[in-house]
Amino acid sequence: MRIREPVRVAVIFEPGKALRPVWFDCKHQKHVVRETTYRWRDYVGEKPLLHFTVTDGEALFELVYNLLDGTWTLVSQQAGS
């Protein structure tokens, strides 16, 4: 399901490593990230975006971090089976 909703995300920035989302809040519901299954970078115009496909153990989510303005967006959610 495509969403496109701003979300709060807690991340860990470790020296020499990629940033890692650890939880995010969507509609006042906290989702703890159990695993990042895939990550990639792309651009919309000159805007660099970092994409993270993560799971909370029940569903798969795509989170996007805008490197220019520091905002996070929940782009999609796929329910687990």
PDB file of N, CA, C and O in Angstrom, chain B, residues numbered from 101:
ATOM      1  N   MET B 101       0.845  -1.169   0.000  1.00  0.00           N
ATOM      2  CA  MET B 101       0.000   0.000   0.000  1.00  0.00           C
ATOM      3  C   MET B 101       0.896   1.240   0.000  1.00  0.00           C
ATOM      4  O   MET B 101       1.774   1.366   0.853  1.00  0.00           O
ATOM      5  N   ARG B 102       0.681   2.154  -0.948  1.00  0.00           N
ATOM      6  CA  ARG B 102       1.443   3.408  -1.011  1.00  0.00           C
ATOM      7  C   ARG B 102       0.847   4.379   0.001  1.00  0.00           C
ATOM      8  O   ARG B 102      -0.374   4.488   0.114  1.00  0.00           O
ATOM      9  N   ILE B 103       1.722   5.100   0.754  1.00  0.00           N
ATOM     10  CA  ILE B 103       1.243   5.948   1.841  1.00  0.00           C
ATOM     11  C   ILE B 103       1.661   7.407   1.678  1.00  0.00           C
ATOM     12  O   ILE B 103       0.798   8.278   1.574  1.00  0.00           O
ATOM     13  N   ARG B 104       2.946   7.691   1.656  1.00  0.00           N
ATOM     14  CA  ARG B 104       3.501   9.053   1.594  1.00  0.00           C
ATOM     15  C   ARG B 104       3.069   9.905   2.787  1.00  0.00           C
ATOM     16  O   ARG B 104       2.375  10.909   2.624  1.00  0.00           O
ATOM     17  N   GLU B 105       3.480   9.500   3.972  1.00  0.00           N
ATOM     18  CA  GLU B 105       3.137  10.209   5.204  1.00  0.00           C
ATOM     19  C   GLU B 105       4.398  10.556   5.999  1.00  0.00           C
ATOM     20  O   GLU B 105       5.252   9.694   6.205  1.00  0.00           O
ATOM     21  N   PRO B 106       4.524  11.817   6.449  1.00  0.00           N
ATOM     22  CA  PRO B 106       5.677  12.169   7.289  1.00  0.00           C
ATOM     23  C   PRO B 106       5.647  11.371   8.594  1.00  0.00           C
ATOM     24  O   PRO B 106       4.584  11.178   9.185  1.00  0.00           O
ATOM     25  N   VAL B 107       6.816  10.910   9.040  1.00  0.00           N
ATOM     26  CA  VAL B 107       6.900  10.140  10.284  1.00  0.00           C
ATOM     27  C   VAL B 107       8.119  10.570  11.084  1.00  0.00           C
ATOM     28  O   VAL B 107       9.077  11.122  10.544  1.00  0.00           O
ATOM     29  N   ARG B 108       8.059  10.300  12.396  1.00  0.00           N
ATOM     30  CA  ARG B 108       9.229  10.480  13.272  1.00  0.00           C
ATOM     31  C   ARG B 108       9.997   9.183  13.257  1.00  0.00           C
ATOM     32  O   ARG B 108       9.410   8.103  13.327  1.00  0.00           O
ATOM     33  N   VAL B 109      11.329   9.285  13.163  1.00  0.00           N
ATOM     34  CA  VAL B 109      12.183   8.097  13.122  1.00  0.00           C
ATOM     35  C   VAL B 109      13.357   8.299  14.066  1.00  0.00           C
ATOM     36  O   VAL B 109      13.996   9.351  14.059  1.00  0.00           O
ATOM     37  N   ALA B 110      13.638   7.289  14.877  1.00  0.00           N
ATOM     38  CA  ALA B 110      14.849   7.301  15.709  1.00  0.00           C
ATOM     39  C   ALA B 110      15.910   6.506  14.962  1.00  0.00           C
ATOM     40  O   ALA B 110      15.659   5.395  14.497  1.00  0.00           O
ATOM     41  N   VAL B 111      17.100   7.092  14.854  1.00  0.00           N
ATOM     42  CA  VAL B 111      18.183   6.437  14.117  1.00  0.00           C
ATOM     43  C   VAL B 111      19.457   6.409  14.947  1.00  0.00           C
ATOM     44  O   VAL B 111      19.635   7.186  15.885  1.00  0.00           O
ATOM     45  N   ILE B 112      20.324   5.499  14.574  1.00  0.00           N
ATOM     46  CA  ILE B 112      21.656   5.429  15.171  1.00  0.00           C
ATOM     47  C   ILE B 112      22.648   5.829  14.091  1.00  0.00           C
ATOM     48  O   ILE B 112      22.648   5.279  12.990  1.00  0.00           O
ATOM     49  N   PHE B 113      23.493   6.798  14.425  1.00  0.00           N
ATOM     50  CA  PHE B 113      24.584   7.220  13.550  1.00  0.00           C
ATOM     51  C   PHE B 113      25.867   6.688  14.167  1.00  0.00           C
ATOM     52  O   PHE B 113      26.295   7.176  15.214  1.00  0.00           O
ATOM     53  N   GLU B 114      26.486   5.697  13.538  1.00  0.00           N
ATOM     54  CA  GLU B 114      27.735   5.137  14.036  1.00  0.00           C
ATOM     55  C   GLU B 114      28.873   5.576  13.133  1.00  0.00           C
ATOM     56  O   GLU B 114      28.733   5.543  11.910  1.00  0.00           O
ATOM     57  N   PRO B 115      29.991   5.983  13.703  1.00  0.00           N
ATOM     58  CA  PRO B 115      31.128   6.391  12.883  1.00  0.00           C
ATOM     59  C   PRO B 115      31.533   5.287  11.899  1.00  0.00           C
ATOM     60  O   PRO B 115      31.724   4.134  12.286  1.00  0.00           O
ATOM     61  N   GLY B 116      31.657   5.657  10.640  1.00  0.00           N
ATOM     62  CA  GLY B 116      32.095   4.710   9.629  1.00  0.00           C
ATOM     63  C   GLY B 116      31.042   3.734   9.147  1.00  0.00           C
ATOM     64  O   GLY B 116      31.343   2.851   8.343  1.00  0.00           O
ATOM     65  N   LYS B 117      29.813   3.873   9.622  1.00  0.00           N
ATOM     66  CA  LYS B 117      28.734   2.964   9.217  1.00  0.00           C
ATOM     67  C   LYS B 117      27.548   3.778   8.719  1.00  0.00           C
ATOM     68  O   LYS B 117      27.439   4.974   8.990  1.00  0.00           O
ATOM     69  N   ALA B 118      26.665   3.112   7.988  1.00  0.00           N
ATOM     70  CA  ALA B 118      25.456   3.764   7.486  1.00  0.00           C
ATOM     71  C   ALA B 118      24.498   4.028   8.643  1.00  0.00           C
ATOM     72  O   ALA B 118      24.493   3.296   9.633  1.00  0.00           O
ATOM     73  N   LEU B 119      23.688   5.078   8.513  1.00  0.00           N
ATOM     74  CA  LEU B 119      22.716   5.312   9.571  1.00  0.00           C
ATOM     75  C   LEU B 119      21.710   4.178   9.581  1.00  0.00           C
ATOM     76  O   LEU B 119      21.431   3.563   8.552  1.00  0.00           O
ATOM     77  N   ARG B 120      21.163   3.908  10.778  1.00  0.00           N
ATOM     78  CA  ARG B 120      20.284   2.752  10.953  1.00  0.00           C
ATOM     79  C   ARG B 120      19.024   3.152  11.705  1.00  0.00           C
ATOM     80  O   ARG B 120      19.107   3.554  12.866  1.00  0.00           O
ATOM     81  N   PRO B 121      17.839   3.052  11.064  1.00  0.00           N
ATOM     82  CA  PRO B 121      16.596   3.325  11.781  1.00  0.00           C
ATOM     83  C   PRO B 121      16.356   2.250  12.844  1.00  0.00           C
ATOM     84  O   PRO B 121      16.552   1.062  12.588  1.00  0.00           O
ATOM     85  N   VAL B 122      15.926   2.680  14.049  1.00  0.00           N
ATOM     86  CA  VAL B 122      15.661   1.713  15.115  1.00  0.00           C
ATOM     87  C   VAL B 122      14.184   1.658  15.499  1.00  0.00           C
ATOM     88  O   VAL B 122      13.713   0.628  15.981  1.00  0.00           O
ATOM     89  N   TRP B 123      13.451   2.745  15.296  1.00  0.00           N
ATOM     90  CA  TRP B 123      12.000   2.737  15.446  1.00  0.00           C
ATOM     91  C   TRP B 123      11.420   3.924  14.705  1.00  0.00           C
ATOM     92  O   TRP B 123      12.123   4.891  14.411  1.00  0.00           O
ATOM     93  N   PHE B 124      10.112   3.845  14.401  1.00  0.00           N
ATOM     94  CA  PHE B 124       9.421   4.980  13.814  1.00  0.00           C
ATOM     95  C   PHE B 124       8.006   5.026  14.362  1.00  0.00           C
ATOM     96  O   PHE B 124       7.453   4.017  14.801  1.00  0.00           O
ATOM     97  N   ASP B 125       7.437   6.215  14.325  1.00  0.00           N
ATOM     98  CA  ASP B 125       6.101   6.472  14.884  1.00  0.00           C
ATOM     99  C   ASP B 125       5.176   6.854  13.745  1.00  0.00           C
ATOM    100  O   ASP B 125       5.407   7.853  13.064  1.00  0.00           O
ATOM    101  N   CYS B 126       4.137   6.072  13.534  1.00  0.00           N
ATOM    102  CA  CYS B 126       3.148   6.341  12.490  1.00  0.00           C
ATOM    103  C   CYS B 126       1.770   6.372  13.127  1.00  0.00           C
ATOM    104  O   CYS B 126       1.311   5.371  13.678  1.00  0.00           O
ATOM    105  N   LYS B 127       1.108   7.524  13.052  1.00  0.00           N
ATOM    106  CA  LYS B 127      -0.238   7.691  13.627  1.00  0.00           C
ATOM    107  C   LYS B 127      -0.263   7.283  15.099  1.00  0.00           C
ATOM    108  O   LYS B 127      -1.172   6.580  15.541  1.00  0.00           O
ATOM    109  N   HIS B 128       0.732   7.727  15.843  1.00  0.00           N
ATOM    110  CA  HIS B 128       0.859   7.484  17.282  1.00  0.00           C
ATOM    111  C   HIS B 128       1.052   6.013  17.631  1.00  0.00           C
ATOM    112  O   HIS B 128       0.766   5.593  18.752  1.00  0.00           O
ATOM    113  N   GLN B 129       1.538   5.229  16.666  1.00  0.00           N
ATOM    114  CA  GLN B 129       1.868   3.835  16.926  1.00  0.00           C
ATOM    115  C   GLN B 129       3.356   3.643  16.658  1.00  0.00           C
ATOM    116  O   GLN B 129       3.844   3.917  15.561  1.00  0.00           O
ATOM    117  N   LYS B 130       4.062   3.172  17.667  1.00  0.00           N
ATOM    118  CA  LYS B 130       5.505   2.970  17.554  1.00  0.00           C
ATOM    119  C   LYS B 130       5.795   1.598  16.956  1.00  0.00           C
ATOM    120  O   LYS B 130       5.263   0.583  17.407  1.00  0.00           O
ATOM    121  N   HIS B 131       6.649   1.584  15.929  1.00  0.00           N
ATOM    122  CA  HIS B 131       7.078   0.347  15.287  1.00  0.00           C
ATOM    123  C   HIS B 131       8.576   0.197  15.524  1.00  0.00           C
ATOM    124  O   HIS B 131       9.358   1.045  15.093  1.00  0.00           O
ATOM    125  N   VAL B 132       8.978  -0.858  16.195  1.00  0.00           N
ATOM    126  CA  VAL B 132      10.395  -1.127  16.434  1.00  0.00           C
ATOM    127  C   VAL B 132      10.942  -1.889  15.235  1.00  0.00           C
ATOM    128  O   VAL B 132      10.394  -2.915  14.834  1.00  0.00           O
ATOM    129  N   VAL B 133      12.022  -1.378  14.671  1.00  0.00           N
ATOM    130  CA  VAL B 133      12.633  -1.997  13.497  1.00  0.00           C
ATOM    131  C   VAL B 133      13.438  -3.208  13.943  1.00  0.00           C
ATOM    132  O   VAL B 133      14.419  -3.080  14.676  1.00  0.00           O
ATOM    133  N   ARG B 134      13.022  -4.366  13.501  1.00  0.00           N
ATOM    134  CA  ARG B 134      13.751  -5.592  13.834  1.00  0.00           C
ATOM    135  C   ARG B 134      14.859  -5.876  12.838  1.00  0.00           C
ATOM    136  O   ARG B 134      15.882  -6.469  13.179  1.00  0.00           O
ATOM    137  N   GLU B 135      14.642  -5.438  11.584  1.00  0.00           N
ATOM    138  CA  GLU B 135      15.642  -5.714  10.553  1.00  0.00           C
ATOM    139  C   GLU B 135      15.484  -4.708   9.413  1.00  0.00           C
ATOM    140  O   GLU B 135      14.370  -4.349   9.031  1.00  0.00           O
ATOM    141  N   THR B 136      16.606  -4.268   8.886  1.00  0.00           N
ATOM    142  CA  THR B 136      16.617  -3.500   7.645  1.00  0.00           C
ATOM    143  C   THR B 136      16.944  -4.500   6.555  1.00  0.00           C
ATOM    144  O   THR B 136      18.042  -5.055   6.521  1.00  0.00           O
ATOM    145  N   THR B 137      15.990  -4.732   5.662  1.00  0.00           N
ATOM    146  CA  THR B 137      16.167  -5.772   4.650  1.00  0.00           C
ATOM    147  C   THR B 137      16.845  -5.271   3.392  1.00  0.00           C
ATOM    148  O   THR B 137      17.457  -6.051   2.662  1.00  0.00           O
ATOM    149  N   TYR B 138      16.744  -3.968   3.129  1.00  0.00           N
ATOM    150  CA  TYR B 138      17.362  -3.408   1.929  1.00  0.00           C
ATOM    151  C   TYR B 138      17.508  -1.910   2.108  1.00  0.00           C
ATOM    152  O   TYR B 138      16.690  -1.289   2.786  1.00  0.00           O
ATOM    153  N   ARG B 139      18.533  -1.319   1.514  1.00  0.00           N
ATOM    154  CA  ARG B 139      18.724   0.136   1.532  1.00  0.00           C
ATOM    155  C   ARG B 139      19.337   0.569   0.213  1.00  0.00           C
ATOM    156  O   ARG B 139      20.126  -0.159  -0.391  1.00  0.00           O
ATOM    157  N   TRP B 140      18.962   1.769  -0.228  1.00  0.00           N
ATOM    158  CA  TRP B 140      19.513   2.315  -1.463  1.00  0.00           C
ATOM    159  C   TRP B 140      19.364   3.826  -1.460  1.00  0.00           C
ATOM    160  O   TRP B 140      18.630   4.398  -0.654  1.00  0.00           O
ATOM    161  N   ARG B 141      20.084   4.461  -2.390  1.00  0.00           N
ATOM    162  CA  ARG B 141      20.062   5.915  -2.529  1.00  0.00           C
ATOM    163  C   ARG B 141      19.586   6.240  -3.942  1.00  0.00           C
ATOM    164  O   ARG B 141      19.950   5.563  -4.903  1.00  0.00           O
ATOM    165  N   ASP B 142      18.763   7.296  -4.054  1.00  0.00           N
ATOM    166  CA  ASP B 142      18.419   7.814  -5.370  1.00  0.00           C
ATOM    167  C   ASP B 142      18.221   9.319  -5.260  1.00  0.00           C
ATOM    168  O   ASP B 142      18.403   9.909  -4.194  1.00  0.00           O
ATOM    169  N   TYR B 143      17.848   9.925  -6.373  1.00  0.00           N
ATOM    170  CA  TYR B 143      17.674  11.374  -6.426  1.00  0.00           C
ATOM    171  C   TYR B 143      16.340  11.707  -7.078  1.00  0.00           C
ATOM    172  O   TYR B 143      15.918  11.042  -8.024  1.00  0.00           O
ATOM    173  N   VAL B 144      15.687  12.730  -6.569  1.00  0.00           N
ATOM    174  CA  VAL B 144      14.542  13.343  -7.232  1.00  0.00           C
ATOM    175  C   VAL B 144      15.026  14.740  -7.588  1.00  0.00           C
ATOM    176  O   VAL B 144      15.132  15.608  -6.723  1.00  0.00           O
ATOM    177  N   GLY B 145      15.316  14.950  -8.858  1.00  0.00           N
ATOM    178  CA  GLY B 145      16.001  16.174  -9.252  1.00  0.00           C
ATOM    179  C   GLY B 145      17.380  16.154  -8.627  1.00  0.00           C
ATOM    180  O   GLY B 145      18.154  15.219  -8.834  1.00  0.00           O
ATOM    181  N   GLU B 146      17.686  17.195  -7.859  1.00  0.00           N
ATOM    182  CA  GLU B 146      18.973  17.235  -7.157  1.00  0.00           C
ATOM    183  C   GLU B 146      18.836  16.865  -5.685  1.00  0.00           C
ATOM    184  O   GLU B 146      19.787  17.009  -4.917  1.00  0.00           O
ATOM    185  N   LYS B 147      17.652  16.387  -5.287  1.00  0.00           N
ATOM    186  CA  LYS B 147      17.390  16.032  -3.895  1.00  0.00           C
ATOM    187  C   LYS B 147      17.814  14.583  -3.636  1.00  0.00           C
ATOM    188  O   LYS B 147      17.197  13.662  -4.173  1.00  0.00           O
ATOM    189  N   PRO B 148      18.867  14.359  -2.814  1.00  0.00           N
ATOM    190  CA  PRO B 148      19.301  12.997  -2.506  1.00  0.00           C
ATOM    191  C   PRO B 148      18.384  12.360  -1.454  1.00  0.00           C
ATOM    192  O   PRO B 148      18.063  12.973  -0.436  1.00  0.00           O
ATOM    193  N   LEU B 149      17.976  11.128  -1.722  1.00  0.00           N
ATOM    194  CA  LEU B 149      17.082  10.389  -0.825  1.00  0.00           C
ATOM    195  C   LEU B 149      17.711   9.050  -0.456  1.00  0.00           C
ATOM    196  O   LEU B 149      18.281   8.365  -1.305  1.00  0.00           O
ATOM    197  N   LEU B 150      17.602   8.685   0.824  1.00  0.00           N
ATOM    198  CA  LEU B 150      18.017   7.359   1.285  1.00  0.00           C
ATOM    199  C   LEU B 150      16.756   6.553   1.562  1.00  0.00           C
ATOM    200  O   LEU B 150      15.879   6.999   2.301  1.00  0.00           O
ATOM    201  N   HIS B 151      16.666   5.373   0.972  1.00  0.00           N
ATOM    202  CA  HIS B 151      15.505   4.493   1.143  1.00  0.00           C
ATOM    203  C   HIS B 151      15.902   3.323   2.040  1.00  0.00           C
ATOM    204  O   HIS B 151      17.003   2.784   1.933  1.00  0.00           O
ATOM    205  N   PHE B 152      14.988   2.948   2.918  1.00  0.00           N
ATOM    206  CA  PHE B 152      15.191   1.813   3.818  1.00  0.00           C
ATOM    207  C   PHE B 152      13.944   0.942   3.783  1.00  0.00           C
ATOM    208  O   PHE B 152      12.843   1.426   4.046  1.00  0.00           O
ATOM    209  N   THR B 153      14.103  -0.328   3.465  1.00  0.00           N
ATOM    210  CA  THR B 153      13.019  -1.283   3.601  1.00  0.00           C
ATOM    211  C   THR B 153      13.259  -1.989   4.931  1.00  0.00           C
ATOM    212  O   THR B 153      14.287  -2.637   5.129  1.00  0.00           O
ATOM    213  N   VAL B 154      12.292  -1.853   5.842  1.00  0.00           N
ATOM    214  CA  VAL B 154      12.456  -2.378   7.206  1.00  0.00           C
ATOM    215  C   VAL B 154      11.248  -3.214   7.585  1.00  0.00           C
ATOM    216  O   VAL B 154      10.175  -3.098   6.992  1.00  0.00           O
ATOM    217  N   THR B 155      11.447  -4.063   8.591  1.00  0.00           N
ATOM    218  CA  THR B 155      10.340  -4.844   9.116  1.00  0.00           C
ATOM    219  C   THR B 155      10.283  -4.714  10.627  1.00  0.00           C
ATOM    220  O   THR B 155      11.308  -4.595  11.299  1.00  0.00           O
ATOM    221  N   ASP B 156       9.063  -4.738  11.147  1.00  0.00           N
ATOM    222  CA  ASP B 156       8.853  -4.763  12.593  1.00  0.00           C
ATOM    223  C   ASP B 156       8.507  -6.174  13.057  1.00  0.00           C
ATOM    224  O   ASP B 156       8.102  -6.380  14.201  1.00  0.00           O
ATOM    225  N   GLY B 157       8.669  -7.142  12.159  1.00  0.00           N
ATOM    226  CA  GLY B 157       8.343  -8.533  12.465  1.00  0.00           C
ATOM    227  C   GLY B 157       6.940  -8.898  12.035  1.00  0.00           C
ATOM    228  O   GLY B 157       6.596 -10.079  11.996  1.00  0.00           O
ATOM    229  N   GLU B 158       6.116  -7.902  11.709  1.00  0.00           N
ATOM    230  CA  GLU B 158       4.742  -8.159  11.281  1.00  0.00           C
ATOM    231  C   GLU B 158       4.448  -7.624   9.885  1.00  0.00           C
ATOM    232  O   GLU B 158       3.617  -8.181   9.169  1.00  0.00           O
ATOM    233  N   ALA B 159       5.124  -6.552   9.497  1.00  0.00           N
ATOM    234  CA  ALA B 159       4.879  -5.927   8.195  1.00  0.00           C
ATOM    235  C   ALA B 159       6.194  -5.393   7.642  1.00  0.00           C
ATOM    236  O   ALA B 159       7.185  -5.277   8.362  1.00  0.00           O
ATOM    237  N   LEU B 160       6.184  -5.072   6.358  1.00  0.00           N
ATOM    238  CA  LEU B 160       7.339  -4.511   5.669  1.00  0.00           C
ATOM    239  C   LEU B 160       7.016  -3.058   5.327  1.00  0.00           C
ATOM    240  O   LEU B 160       5.933  -2.767   4.820  1.00  0.00           O
ATOM    241  N   PHE B 161       7.953  -2.144   5.603  1.00  0.00           N
ATOM    242  CA  PHE B 161       7.748  -0.717   5.396  1.00  0.00           C
ATOM    243  C   PHE B 161       8.894  -0.151   4.570  1.00  0.00           C
ATOM    244  O   PHE B 161      10.022  -0.641   4.636  1.00  0.00           O
ATOM    245  N   GLU B 162       8.594   0.890   3.787  1.00  0.00           N
ATOM    246  CA  GLU B 162       9.645   1.636   3.114  1.00  0.00           C
ATOM    247  C   GLU B 162       9.686   3.035   3.711  1.00  0.00           C
ATOM    248  O   GLU B 162       8.715   3.788   3.631  1.00  0.00           O
ATOM    249  N   LEU B 163      10.826   3.371   4.313  1.00  0.00           N
ATOM    250  CA  LEU B 163      11.067   4.696   4.876  1.00  0.00           C
ATOM    251  C   LEU B 163      12.047   5.427   3.979  1.00  0.00           C
ATOM    252  O   LEU B 163      12.997   4.829   3.474  1.00  0.00           O
ATOM    253  N   VAL B 164      11.819   6.730   3.776  1.00  0.00           N
ATOM    254  CA  VAL B 164      12.705   7.531   2.935  1.00  0.00           C
ATOM    255  C   VAL B 164      13.188   8.733   3.726  1.00  0.00           C
ATOM    256  O   VAL B 164      12.392   9.463   4.318  1.00  0.00           O
ATOM    257  N   TYR B 165      14.504   8.934   3.731  1.00  0.00           N
ATOM    258  CA  TYR B 165      15.138  10.058   4.418  1.00  0.00           C
ATOM    259  C   TYR B 165      15.624  11.060   3.388  1.00  0.00           C
ATOM    260  O   TYR B 165      16.409  10.717   2.504  1.00  0.00           O
ATOM    261  N   ASN B 166      15.160  12.294   3.499  1.00  0.00           N
ATOM    262  CA  ASN B 166      15.577  13.379   2.619  1.00  0.00           C
ATOM    263  C   ASN B 166      16.833  14.010   3.218  1.00  0.00           C
ATOM    264  O   ASN B 166      16.779  14.616   4.288  1.00  0.00           O
ATOM    265  N   LEU B 167      17.948  13.868   2.534  1.00  0.00           N
ATOM    266  CA  LEU B 167      19.217  14.375   3.053  1.00  0.00           C
ATOM    267  C   LEU B 167      19.286  15.900   3.080  1.00  0.00           C
ATOM    268  O   LEU B 167      20.066  16.461   3.850  1.00  0.00           O
ATOM    269  N   LEU B 168      18.494  16.581   2.261  1.00  0.00           N
ATOM    270  CA  LEU B 168      18.535  18.043   2.237  1.00  0.00           C
ATOM    271  C   LEU B 168      17.823  18.678   3.424  1.00  0.00           C
ATOM    272  O   LEU B 168      18.346  19.611   4.034  1.00  0.00           O
ATOM    273  N   ASP B 169      16.643  18.184   3.753  1.00  0.00           N
ATOM    274  CA  ASP B 169      15.889  18.829   4.837  1.00  0.00           C
ATOM    275  C   ASP B 169      15.747  17.974   6.096  1.00  0.00           C
ATOM    276  O   ASP B 169      15.136  18.417   7.069  1.00  0.00           O
ATOM    277  N   GLY B 170      16.295  16.764   6.099  1.00  0.00           N
ATOM    278  CA  GLY B 170      16.290  15.924   7.295  1.00  0.00           C
ATOM    279  C   GLY B 170      14.936  15.337   7.648  1.00  0.00           C
ATOM    280  O   GLY B 170      14.717  14.949   8.795  1.00  0.00           O
ATOM    281  N   THR B 171      14.016  15.261   6.680  1.00  0.00           N
ATOM    282  CA  THR B 171      12.693  14.710   6.966  1.00  0.00           C
ATOM    283  C   THR B 171      12.606  13.241   6.565  1.00  0.00           C
ATOM    284  O   THR B 171      13.315  12.775   5.673  1.00  0.00           O
ATOM    285  N   TRP B 172      11.718  12.529   7.249  1.00  0.00           N
ATOM    286  CA  TRP B 172      11.441  11.124   6.961  1.00  0.00           C
ATOM    287  C   TRP B 172      10.011  10.997   6.447  1.00  0.00           C
ATOM    288  O   TRP B 172       9.109  11.704   6.897  1.00  0.00           O
ATOM    289  N   THR B 173       9.819  10.081   5.495  1.00  0.00           N
ATOM    290  CA  THR B 173       8.503   9.805   4.952  1.00  0.00           C
ATOM    291  C   THR B 173       8.292   8.293   4.916  1.00  0.00           C
ATOM    292  O   THR B 173       9.163   7.541   4.479  1.00  0.00           O
ATOM    293  N   LEU B 174       7.123   7.865   5.380  1.00  0.00           N
ATOM    294  CA  LEU B 174       6.718   6.471   5.223  1.00  0.00           C
ATOM    295  C   LEU B 174       6.065   6.388   3.842  1.00  0.00           C
ATOM    296  O   LEU B 174       5.013   6.983   3.605  1.00  0.00           O
ATOM    297  N   VAL B 175       6.696   5.649   2.942  1.00  0.00           N
ATOM    298  CA  VAL B 175       6.259   5.614   1.554  1.00  0.00           C
ATOM    299  C   VAL B 175       5.296   4.453   1.295  1.00  0.00           C
ATOM    300  O   VAL B 175       4.334   4.599   0.541  1.00  0.00           O
ATOM    301  N   SER B 176       5.554   3.304   1.918  1.00  0.00           N
ATOM    302  CA  SER B 176       4.670   2.163   1.684  1.00  0.00           C
ATOM    303  C   SER B 176       4.704   1.208   2.867  1.00  0.00           C
ATOM    304  O   SER B 176       5.619   1.208   3.691  1.00  0.00           O
ATOM    305  N   GLN B 177       3.653   0.395   2.904  1.00  0.00           N
ATOM    306  CA  GLN B 177       3.526  -0.645   3.925  1.00  0.00           C
ATOM    307  C   GLN B 177       2.927  -1.868   3.275  1.00  0.00           C
ATOM    308  O   GLN B 177       1.962  -1.780   2.516  1.00  0.00           O
ATOM    309  N   GLN B 178       3.517  -3.020   3.584  1.00  0.00           N
ATOM    310  CA  GLN B 178       3.001  -4.284   3.084  1.00  0.00           C
ATOM    311  C   GLN B 178       2.785  -5.195   4.277  1.00  0.00           C
ATOM    312  O   GLN B 178       3.734  -5.533   4.984  1.00  0.00           O
ATOM    313  N   ALA B 179       1.549  -5.594   4.503  1.00  0.00           N
ATOM    314  CA  ALA B 179       1.225  -6.449   5.639  1.00  0.00           C
ATOM    315  C   ALA B 179       1.850  -7.822   5.476  1.00  0.00           C
ATOM    316  O   ALA B 179       1.967  -8.341   4.366  1.00  0.00           O
ATOM    317  N   GLY B 180       2.248  -8.396   6.594  1.00  0.00           N
ATOM    318  CA  GLY B 180       2.803  -9.753   6.576  1.00  0.00           C
ATOM    319  C   GLY B 180       1.712 -10.768   6.410  1.00  0.00           C
ATOM    320  O   GLY B 180       0.530 -10.459   6.561  1.00  0.00           O
ATOM    321  N   SER B 181       2.110 -11.993   6.095  1.00  0.00           N
ATOM    322  CA  SER B 181       1.103 -13.040   5.905  1.00  0.00           C
ATOM    323  C   SER B 181       1.095 -14.004   7.057  1.00  0.00           C
ATOM    324  O   SER B 181       0.308 -14.951   7.063  1.00  0.00           O
TER     325      SER B 181
END
